[in-house]
Amino acid sequence: MDFSFPMSHADHEIRCRYLSQEDLLAAGTLDLQLAMDAAEESMKLFASGDVLFPEKIVQIFNDETQERINCLPATFRGKKVCGVKWVSVFPPNPVKFGLQNLSAVIILSEIEHGFPIAFMEGTLCSNMRVGAMGALAAKHLARRDSEEIGFVGAGEQAKMHLIAMKTAFPGLKRCKVGAKTVEEEAQFIAEMAPIFPDMDVVGTGTSLEAATTHADIIVTATSAQAPLLKAAWMKPGAFYSHVGGWEDEYAVAKACDKIVCDDWETVKHRTQTLSRMYKDGELADSDIHGNLIDILAGNVPGRESEEEKTYFNAVGLAYVDVGIAYAMFQRACESGAGRELKVQEKMIFEHPELKDWIRRPAEA
């Protein structure tokens, strides 16, 4: 796909590619290995100083429900691409309206001329990033012979985590899911079991203990703000991926041999379990083994024994979303997915019809 931009005065057309969620899915971008590779590359580029990553802009419309829209930009200098994720988080949506609580769009621009190259549905990318980061951490912190995964929560993030973990650990044989209701567990099984016919996917009748006690990999992915996961349920050698806010009792982190974050300085100022522990004086900087990039770069070790328990917490790094989105965009372009949008044909004052289109003040 040609995204070069004409520089002659006679041709000032600007084009970009529109990609719906269905366009992206049909183009084969629901590829967690693609996402994991893009995430790892993005983190390494960030560590090398290649990435511009300003503070996000948050607009909170309701302090009580935390309904909000965030604007998260990032630029990859070497790739000459700038992106922004515009994401809304409306926690009351599922109960109040029966709608998803998160939706996003992503805009990509090239930075040679500053023109847009893509307008993409972003919820798929955002969910893939969460799963990819958890699986990337698991590759270094979970036992390579892991066979059983247990979920607390049965929503979109849990489902994406299962795809990601199965990508990283093809040998996973059993999946147990504990949710708020048996209906949610049944929906999880109905949607995920056909994707992985070589895996036994079962519900636990809402028993979170049954979902996690024998799991080699544990994932909590809920909207709850309560200590759901108990330290006593985490067996020796287990890896825990913490996705939501406050999902586990303090004793879980205290029982783990290694605690790793996507970015500890960001985590400590949020509302995760680790953040609460830090604010309560129950966790210090020295208790953190390192950030995921430290392991990827070989600066600190990953798993070192079969018996150690490991803990991973990610709050989300938007430059990783942009990196994954760009990889998805490239694949979509290769497959010819989406459709070309014309942002403009000419510059404003080059339109010969402008004299007819202009809105003039009414004559006195």
N, C-alpha and C positions, 0 to 999 in steps of 0.2 A: 504494500500500500504506500502510495507516494504522499508524504506529508511535507514536501519541500514547499517553500513559500515564494511566489514570484516577487521580484524586487523592482520591476519596471513600473513607471508611472501609469502606464496604460492598463495594467492589470493588478488591482489591489484586492483580489478575491481572498477571503480567509475561509478555510474549511476545517471542520473537526469531525470526529467519529462519535456517533451516538451508540452506546451499548447498553441495552436493557439487561436485566438479570437473566432473562431467557436467552438473549444473545450470548451472554458470557457462558452460561451453562452449556448451550449447544456447541460452543467453540472448544469445549473441553478444558475450561479454566478451573473447574472444581477439581483441582489436582493438588493435593496437600503436599506432595513432594515438590512441586513447583513453588508453592507458598513457603515451605520450609527452606528451600534453597535461596529464595529471594529474601527471606527474613534474615538468614545467616549472613548473606552478602551485605544486606543493608546495615546490620550491626557492625560489621567489620569496616565498612565505609565510614560509618559514623565515628568509630574509634580512631580512624585515620585522619579525621578532620574534613572529610569530603562533603559532609551533610550540613546544610543550614537548617536549624530546627528551633524556630522561635516559640515563645510561650503561646499556648492555645488561648482562644477567646471563649469564655463561657457566659451564656445568657441563661440565667435561672428565672423561670416564670412563676414558680411556686416553691417556696422554701420548704414547705412541709412535705410535698410529694416529690420534690427534686425534678420536676418536669423542666427540661432544658434543651437548648440547642448549642452545640459546640462547633467551633471553627478551628481546624488543626492543619496548618501548612507545614511543608517541608520541601527542601530542594536538594537534588543530587547534582553536584557540580559536574562530575565526570560524565554522567549520562546526559547532562544538559536538559534536565527535566525538572519542573516544579509542579507540585501537586497540593491539593487541599481536600481534606475530608470534611464535609458538612454533615454532621450527625445529630439526630434528635434522639433523646432518651425520655420517654414518657411512661414511667412505671405504672400508672393506673390503667393504661390502655387494655391489657388483657382482661382484667376483671370488669372494668367499666364499659368497654366497647367490644370486647372479643377480638382485639387487634394486637399485632406485635408491638412491643414496647420500644423497639429500636429501628430506625430507618436512616439510611445514609446515601449521599451521592458523592462522587469524586470527580474533580476537574483536574486534568493534566494539561500543562502548557510547556512548549519548548522555550528555552531561554536564550536562543540565538536572536530571535526577533521578538519574543514575548507573546506569541500567538497561541491560542488554545489548540490542542490536538485531540482531546477526548473529553466527553461528558459521559460518565459511567454510573450505573447503579452501584452503590457502595456497601450495601448491607452484606452481600455475599463476601466481598473482600474483607470487611471488618470481622465477620464471624470466622473466616478462614484464618485470619491473622491470630486470633485468640487460640484456635486449635493448633496452628502451626507452632506457636511459641511454646505451648505446653508440650507438644511432641518433641520439639527440638531440645527442650530441657530434659525430657524423659530419656532421650537417646544417650545422654551423658550421666544421668542421675538414677535411672531405673535399672533393674537387673535385666541383662540381655535375654535371659531365659524366661522372662515374664510370660505367664499364660492366662492370668485372670485379671480383668479390669472391673472396678466397681464404681458406680455413679451414685452420687447424691444429687438429685435433680434430673429431669427428663426433657428439658427444653432444647432450644436451638443450639445453645453452646455445648450442651452435653452430647448432642448428636454429632456436631462438628468435631468435638474432641474424640469421639469414637472413631471417626474416619481418619483423623490425624494419627491417633495412637496405633491403629491397625496398619497404617502406612509405615510408621516407624518400627512397629513390632509385628511383622506378619505372622509370628507364631502365637499370637493371642488366640485362645480357644474358647474362653468363657467371658461373658459380659453379664453382670448383674446390675439392675437398676432399682433404686429406691426413690420414690417420689412422694408428693403429698397425697396423691390418690392413686388407686389401682387403675383408674381410667387413663391417667397420664402415663403410667408404666405400660399399659396395653398399647397406647399410641406409639410410644417409643419402640416397642417390640415390632409392631406392625410395619413401621417405617424403616427400621434398621436391619431387622433379620433378613429381608430379601437382598439387601446390599452385601451382606456377609454370610452366605450360606454355609461357610466352613466354621462359623462361630455359633455357639449356643448362647442365645440372648434371652434372658429370663427376668421377670419381675420378682420382687421380694415381698409383695403385699404391704408395701410402704415401710418395711423394716429397714432402716438405714444401717443398723448393725449387721444384718444379714448381707447387705450389699457390699460392705467394706471389709468385714473381718478376715476373709481369706484372699483379699485382692492383692496382687503384686503392684498394681497401679490404681490409685484412688483419685477420683476427680469429683470435686464439689463445684456445681454450677447452678446456683440458685439465686433468687432475688431476696431470700430471707436475710434478716439481720439477727442471727441467733447462733449460738455455739452448737451446731448440729453434729459435727464429727467429733467423736470422743477418742482420746489418746489410746484407750484400752482396745479399740477396734483395729488399730494399725499394727500389723504384724511385723516382726523383724524383717528387714530387707525391702520394705514397702516404699514406694515413691508416691508422693502426694502432690497433685496439681490443684492449687487453690485459684478459682476463677472469679468468684464474686466478691462480696464485701466482708461481712463477719459471718463465717460459715463453720468455724471450728473453735473448740475451747483452747485456751492458752496452753494447756498441757500438751497439745499436739506438737506445737513448735518446740516446746521445751524437751520433748521426747526425741526430737529429730537430731541426727548427727550433723547434718548440713542444711542450712537455710540459704536458698539462692533466690534472687529477684531478677526481673528484667532490668530494673533500675532502683536500687534501694533508696536513693535520695528522693525519688518521686514517691515510692511506696510509703515511706515514713510519714508523709504529710497527707495521706489519704484516709480512708475509713475501713481499710482491710483489718483482719485480725492482727497482723504484724504491726500495723499503724497504732491500733489500740494498745497493744502491748508496749510499744515504744513510748507512747504518751503516758502510760500508767507506770513507767519505770520497770517494766517486766522484761524488757528486751533492749539491748545496747547495740551500738554500731559494731562492736567487736564480736557480737553473736552471729553476724551475717557472714557466711562463708565467702560470698562474692556475688557479682552480677553474672548473668549468663554469658555476656561477652568475655568476661575473665576466663571462663572455662573454654569457650570457643577459641580464644587466642592462646590457650595453653598456659596462662599465668597462674591459675589455680586448678587443682585436680577436680575431676568429677567424682563418680562413685569409686571408692577404693576397697570396699569389702562387700561380701554377699549379705551381711547382716545389718549394715547401717541403714537407718531410716533417713529419707531425704525429703525436703520440702521446697516447692517452687511456687512463687507468687509473682504474677505479672499484672500490672495495672494498665498496660497498653502504651506503646510508643508509636505515635502517629507517623513518624518517618518510615516505620516498618510497613504500615498500611500503604503508604505511597509507593514504596519499593515493590510490594506485592501487586499493587494495582498496575504499575507499569509493566510488570511481567505478564499479567493477565491481558493487558492492552496489546502487547506485542503478539501474544498467541492469538488473540481474537483477530488482529489484523492479518496474520498469516493465513487464517482460515476464511478470511473475507466476511467475518461476522459483522453485524450491526449495519448502520447506514450512514452515509456521508451527509453532514449538515452544512449548509452554507451560512456562515456567520455574517458575512457581508460580500456583496459583489463589487462594490466600489466604495471609495471614501465618500463621506457625507456630501461634500460640495462638488463631487464629480457627477452626481446624478442630474441629467438634463431635465428631469421631471421635477426637480426640487422647487422650482418656481410655482408649480401647481400644488405641491404637497405641503408647502410651508403654511403654518397656521399664523395668520396675521392678526394684529389687534383690530377690532372693529373700528370702522371710521366714525368720527364724531358726527 
